[in-house]
Amino acid sequence: MLVNEDDILRQAEKWKREGREVAIATVVETWGSAPRPVGSHLVIDGEGNFLGSVSGGCVEGSVVTEALEVIEEGVPRMLEFGVADETAWKVGLSCGGRIKVYLEPLD
């Protein structure tokens, strides 16, 4: 099932109305070959459920893990993934591109 950006944000609102803690990850910059464009979203609840995409593969797993910390701490953070990072091969962004993802708790 394909999900558009509006569906992703509506899901975040729905989860919040249900009393869940929620974080939103947004692609804010890309360089080179990046799997998702600027403005792409991934929403994550406090139990690790998620909808959307900011990159794909293991990058998403890393963003979900960071999101759980952001939800717990209540402090946003900027994440960067790219081939220059020693973890690039581990998180699946070995295509030569880089992405910046802003991760924030939803109040």
Secondary structure as UniProt FT lines:
FT   HELIX           5..17
FT   TURN            18..19
FT   STRAND          22..31
FT   TURN            38..39
FT   STRAND          41..45
FT   TURN            46..47
FT   STRAND          50..52
FT   HELIX           57..73
FT   STRAND          77..82
FT   TURN            83..84
FT   TURN            86..87
FT   HELIX           88..91
FT   TURN            94..95
FT   STRAND          98..105
//
